[in-house]
Amino acid sequence: MSQFQIGDIVETIDDVIKGVVDSINGEEITIVSDDGFSLDFMAKELVYISNEIHVSNSEIAEIKKEKELPKRKKANVVRVKERTAPKMEVDLHINQLVKNPKQIGKFEMLNLQLDTAKRQLDFAISKRIQKIVFIHGVGEGVLKEELGYLFRKYDNVKFYDADYQKYGLGATEVYIFQNF
């Protein structure tokens, strides 16, 4: 005779199936899974799951102590005006990204630069940085065009040429709209 009783909550050993014992026929046990399916298993394939949660008095005392601790006061956050907020700059010149740029082809260079730009843009979005400047240089304009294609994939991004006096024609500034 098996150690299970009708109504016990059991789980299978080899699968992620949980259910209630419906019937017992020797060592063969029929369970009704959480999804409502009747399934047959051998008793050795099942494990009894207890419904009870055991909490000791010492655990309760620890939780009470934690709740009684004074909460930290939030520091006053000084918001910097947008025009004086520091911008994040990402230099995409290939010599800034790899040690020996002559060892890789142009296609690999472009992919590396675009992957870096995407990674940095995603980082800025996750850290809620509003402005980021990608320094791409002038060149033939291929990287600038590909960056524009990348930025158009984002709904919360606006991009335009960066400050001419500081970067010349070789940089693009991205403004990220934050959903507060």
C-alpha positions in Angstrom: 0.0 0.0 0.0 1.3 3.5 -0.9 1.9 6.3 1.6 -0.5 8.7 -0.3 -4.2 9.3 0.4 -6.9 10.7 -1.8 -6.8 14.5 -1.6 -3.1 14.8 -1.0 -1.2 17.3 -3.0 1.7 15.7 -4.9 4.4 16.6 -7.4 6.2 14.4 -9.9 9.9 13.7 -9.4 11.0 13.9 -13.1 8.5 16.4 -14.5 7.1 19.7 -13.4 3.6 18.4 -12.7 1.6 19.2 -9.6 -1.8 17.8 -8.7 -4.2 16.2 -6.2 -4.5 12.5 -5.7 -7.8 11.3 -7.3 -7.6 7.5 -6.9 -5.2 4.8 -5.7 -4.9 1.4 -7.2 -2.1 -0.5 -5.4 1.1 1.3 -6.4 -0.6 3.1 -9.4 -1.9 6.6 -8.4 -4.1 8.8 -10.5 -3.7 12.5 -10.0 -5.6 15.5 -11.4 -3.1 18.1 -12.4 -3.4 21.8 -11.8 -4.4 22.0 -15.5 -7.3 19.6 -14.9 -5.8 16.5 -16.6 -6.0 13.0 -15.1 -2.6 11.4 -15.1 -1.4 8.0 -13.9 1.9 7.6 -12.0 3.6 4.9 -9.9 3.9 5.8 -6.2 7.7 6.0 -6.4 7.4 8.8 -9.1 5.5 11.1 -6.7 6.4 13.3 -3.8 4.0 14.5 -1.1 3.7 18.3 -0.9 2.5 19.8 2.4 0.0 22.7 2.4 1.1 24.0 5.7 3.7 26.7 6.1 5.8 26.4 9.3 7.2 29.6 10.8 9.1 29.6 14.1 8.6 32.1 16.8 12.2 33.3 16.3 11.5 34.1 12.6 8.4 36.1 13.6 10.4 38.0 16.2 13.1 38.9 13.5 10.4 40.1 11.1 8.9 42.3 13.9 12.3 43.8 14.7 12.9 44.7 11.0 9.5 46.4 10.8 10.1 48.4 14.0 13.4 49.8 12.7 13.2 53.5 11.8 13.0 54.0 8.1 15.7 55.9 6.4 14.8 59.4 5.3 15.1 60.0 1.6 17.7 62.5 0.7 16.5 65.6 -1.0 17.2 65.2 -4.7 18.4 68.3 -6.4 17.3 68.4 -9.9 19.7 69.9 -12.3 18.3 72.0 -15.1 18.3 70.2 -18.4 20.7 72.7 -20.1 23.4 72.2 -17.5 22.9 68.4 -17.1 26.0 66.5 -18.1 25.6 64.5 -21.3 26.8 61.0 -21.9 29.4 60.8 -24.7 30.2 57.7 -26.6 33.2 57.9 -29.0 32.5 55.4 -31.9 35.9 55.9 -33.6 37.2 52.4 -34.3 40.6 53.1 -32.7 38.7 53.8 -29.4 36.9 50.4 -29.6 39.7 48.0 -30.6 43.5 47.9 -30.1 44.4 47.0 -33.7 41.8 48.4 -36.1 43.8 47.3 -39.2 43.2 43.7 -38.3 39.4 43.8 -38.9 37.4 44.5 -42.1 35.2 47.4 -42.7 32.0 45.3 -42.3 33.2 44.1 -38.9 34.1 47.6 -37.9 30.7 48.9 -38.7 29.0 46.1 -36.9 31.2 46.7 -33.8 30.4 50.4 -33.8 26.7 49.8 -34.2 26.6 47.1 -31.5 28.4 49.6 -29.2 26.0 52.3 -30.0 23.0 50.1 -29.4 24.4 48.8 -26.1 25.2 52.3 -24.9 21.8 53.6 -25.9 20.0 50.8 -24.1 22.2 51.5 -21.0 21.3 55.2 -21.1 17.6 54.3 -21.4 17.8 51.9 -18.4 19.7 54.4 -16.3 17.3 57.2 -17.3 20.0 59.3 -18.9 18.2 61.9 -21.1 21.0 62.9 -23.5 23.7 61.0 -25.1 26.1 62.1 -27.8 27.5 59.6 -30.3 30.8 60.8 -31.8 31.0 59.1 -35.2 33.3 61.4 -37.2 32.6 62.7 -40.7 34.1 60.2 -43.1 31.8 58.9 -45.9 28.7 59.2 -43.7 28.0 55.4 -43.6 28.1 55.1 -39.8 26.0 58.3 -39.4 23.4 56.9 -41.7 23.3 53.5 -40.0 23.0 55.2 -36.6 20.0 57.1 -37.9 18.5 53.8 -39.0 19.2 52.4 -35.5 17.7 55.4 -33.7 14.5 55.3 -35.8 13.7 51.8 -34.3 13.2 53.5 -30.9 9.9 55.2 -30.2 11.1 57.2 -27.2 14.1 58.7 -29.0 14.7 61.9 -30.9 18.1 62.5 -32.6 19.8 65.4 -34.3 23.2 66.8 -35.1 25.2 67.6 -31.9 26.6 71.1 -31.1 28.6 72.2 -34.1 31.0 74.3 -32.1 32.0 71.4 -29.8 31.8 68.4 -32.2 31.7 69.8 -35.8 29.7 67.6 -38.2 30.9 64.4 -36.7 28.5 63.8 -33.8 24.8 63.0 -33.3 22.9 63.9 -30.1 20.1 61.6 -28.9 17.4 62.9 -26.6 15.5 60.1 -24.7 12.0 60.8 -23.6 11.5 59.3 -20.1 8.1 58.1 -19.0 7.9 59.4 -15.4 
